Structures are given as structure tokens and as C-alpha cells.
Amino acid sequence: MNIYEIMTSDGASVEIEADFYERKGEDWVFFAGDFEVTRLPMNDVQGVLKVPNPPPPTEPEPERFI
């Protein structure tokens, strides 16, 4: 699942979890699998940014006894 930050024309921003998004007519539609998560009119969207996924946590190194 990806996280997208959507900047709207009124200056607000919102984060959406979705697999992908595409244009449908005059809307941007965000999907999780085959399900529609969010639909926004294109005129209300200033920009869409895919938020990078954080790296997976690393396991601490085992203690070494001398």
C-alpha cells in the first residue's frame, strides 16, 4: 500500500492510503485493490505526492562478550 499526500487548491493537504490512482473523467480516483478509496475533482487538486516508504527496521546487533 502506498501513501499519497494530496495538496488541494485551498491550501490544505491530506494523506491517503491507496495502491494507485488514475484519472476517471474529471476526477482523480484512488484505489486499494479493486475498491475506490477516495475520489476528488481534478479542479480541487493542486498536486499529488507519493510519500516514500520508510526503510524496514533493522535488528540490533547481538551483544558480543569478550
Contacts in CASP RR format, 6 or more apart in sequence:
PFRMAT RR
TARGET T0000
AUTHOR 0000-0000-0000
METHOD contacts of the structure
MODEL  1
MNIYEIMTSDGASVEIEADFYERKGEDWVFFAGDFEVTRLPMNDVQGVLK
VPNPPPPTEPEPERFI
1 17 0 8 1.000
1 18 0 8 1.000
1 19 0 8 1.000
1 32 0 8 1.000
2 17 0 8 1.000
2 18 0 8 1.000
2 19 0 8 1.000
2 20 0 8 1.000
2 50 0 8 1.000
2 51 0 8 1.000
2 53 0 8 1.000
3 15 0 8 1.000
3 16 0 8 1.000
3 17 0 8 1.000
3 50 0 8 1.000
3 51 0 8 1.000
3 53 0 8 1.000
4 15 0 8 1.000
4 16 0 8 1.000
4 17 0 8 1.000
4 18 0 8 1.000
4 21 0 8 1.000
4 30 0 8 1.000
4 48 0 8 1.000
4 49 0 8 1.000
4 50 0 8 1.000
4 51 0 8 1.000
5 13 0 8 1.000
5 14 0 8 1.000
5 15 0 8 1.000
5 48 0 8 1.000
5 49 0 8 1.000
5 51 0 8 1.000
6 13 0 8 1.000
6 14 0 8 1.000
6 15 0 8 1.000
6 16 0 8 1.000
6 28 0 8 1.000
6 40 0 8 1.000
6 45 0 8 1.000
6 47 0 8 1.000
6 48 0 8 1.000
7 13 0 8 1.000
7 45 0 8 1.000
7 46 0 8 1.000
7 47 0 8 1.000
7 48 0 8 1.000
7 49 0 8 1.000
8 14 0 8 1.000
8 40 0 8 1.000
8 44 0 8 1.000
8 45 0 8 1.000
8 46 0 8 1.000
9 43 0 8 1.000
9 44 0 8 1.000
9 45 0 8 1.000
9 46 0 8 1.000
10 44 0 8 1.000
11 46 0 8 1.000
15 51 0 8 1.000
16 30 0 8 1.000
16 37 0 8 1.000
16 38 0 8 1.000
17 32 0 8 1.000
17 37 0 8 1.000
18 30 0 8 1.000
18 31 0 8 1.000
18 32 0 8 1.000
18 37 0 8 1.000
18 38 0 8 1.000
19 31 0 8 1.000
19 32 0 8 1.000
19 33 0 8 1.000
20 30 0 8 1.000
20 31 0 8 1.000
21 28 0 8 1.000
21 29 0 8 1.000
21 30 0 8 1.000
21 31 0 8 1.000
21 48 0 8 1.000
22 28 0 8 1.000
22 29 0 8 1.000
22 31 0 8 1.000
23 29 0 8 1.000
23 42 0 8 1.000
24 39 0 8 1.000
26 41 0 8 1.000
26 42 0 8 1.000
26 43 0 8 1.000
27 39 0 8 1.000
27 40 0 8 1.000
27 41 0 8 1.000
27 42 0 8 1.000
28 39 0 8 1.000
28 40 0 8 1.000
28 42 0 8 1.000
28 45 0 8 1.000
28 48 0 8 1.000
29 36 0 8 1.000
29 38 0 8 1.000
29 39 0 8 1.000
30 36 0 8 1.000
30 37 0 8 1.000
30 38 0 8 1.000
30 39 0 8 1.000
31 37 0 8 1.000
END
